[in-house]
Amino acid sequence: GLSGAKPDPLTVERLLPEHILNTSRTGLEPIRGVTVSNPEKNAGKLGKDYISYAVVVDGNKKRSLEEKYTSFEDVEKEAKTGSASPDVKSVPQPLPENIGVRRRYSEFVWLRNTLAECFPGLFIPPLPRKQLIGNINPKFVRDRCRGLQVFMARLLRRHPFMFHSAPFKIFVTKLPGEFALERRKFDRSLSTWSEGQVVEMYKKLFAKEMNIIDGNVPKDPTDLVHFMRTFLLDSKQHMDEVRIRTGKIAQNFEIIAQNTHKMCAALIQVKGGADVDPNFKEHNQGRDELRKRLEKYADQMESASDMHEVLSKDAENEVADIVSMLEIVTRWQKIDKKLQTCLAKPKEAEVLIGLQGLHDLLTKILFHSEIRQYWSSRMSKFDSSHKIFSKKYQKMAEKLMEAWGCRTEDLFRAPSV
């Protein structure tokens, strides 16, 4: 068994092929789309069912490292439609066509955790949330499948070279029996990796990104990272509040819509009486007019509910991204603490040099790459969401005015004295 076997030491070339390291992140190395689809219920141990998802390396979705998405919405759009952006270049790819396996959620967790361990300091997109109860509910399964597709799209957009990494190859190519074995072997070899080897890999990987390799280390990075951590924790708390409140607003709009539809149904039921009194015909016309206006109103309340539900989901995604950024900050703080301990009690010179090198490199990556990328994507996302939300609200207001017989100019007319 593996318990008594000595793990093979993990080398840079075993983690990433040499030609990928020579090309570096900014080179033109082709990657492919990875599709997550077709959720399927499986019988698990002790009679507990679980869901597996088809993971396919699609030869028809070819991309290059030069591809850029304009915003997170582009990734989500591609995840929904399964179509690449129209400006994506087709690049020849040496891998076999349509590699496909089935993976369960916990195996996606392994992939993400392993990539974070292999590439410390780099932002790894969050997975869709975990849920212990109701995790085989059809709607939840569909949402999770879409979330896993978004995870894959964001991962390969942000760090395309990870497509060629050993854990990713294991994840997308190994059948169940082989997958479990290869996972254990890789986990054991990963534990043998030194800080110096990580530094060696990153210097090759970021060779053409001089702002990372030759960038300056900020003065007092410990204080800056502490401030960043506090800011992220505060932001997480506030965005959680936004998520909760917008979710409740969505529920309230939905309740209004439901009760308005019930009002309309009641108005239909009270029609009649024209045989007894001709005046009832006129009354019925008034009720019909009111019912039609109320039905339009109910439709807009449903739209408002959907809009706030989307806003709540955006806030949930924001919280997940904040947690992913906090993981980077926490990892840096652990390295920093380990370095301070080694400086106080010097160990072997080679260990100290490797640790100091990793500390400096992760500091540069944090301040010259990941923070900037995070703020840029967040601001782009906020700006896009704000504009979309405002336009939808304006459109809804116009339809409400139409339903009640109002005109836009009436809103700006001065009241008569």
Beta strands, then each sheet from edge to edge (+ up, - down):
strand 1: 31-43
strand 2: 49-63
strand 3: 99-104
sheet 1: 1+ 2- 3+
end
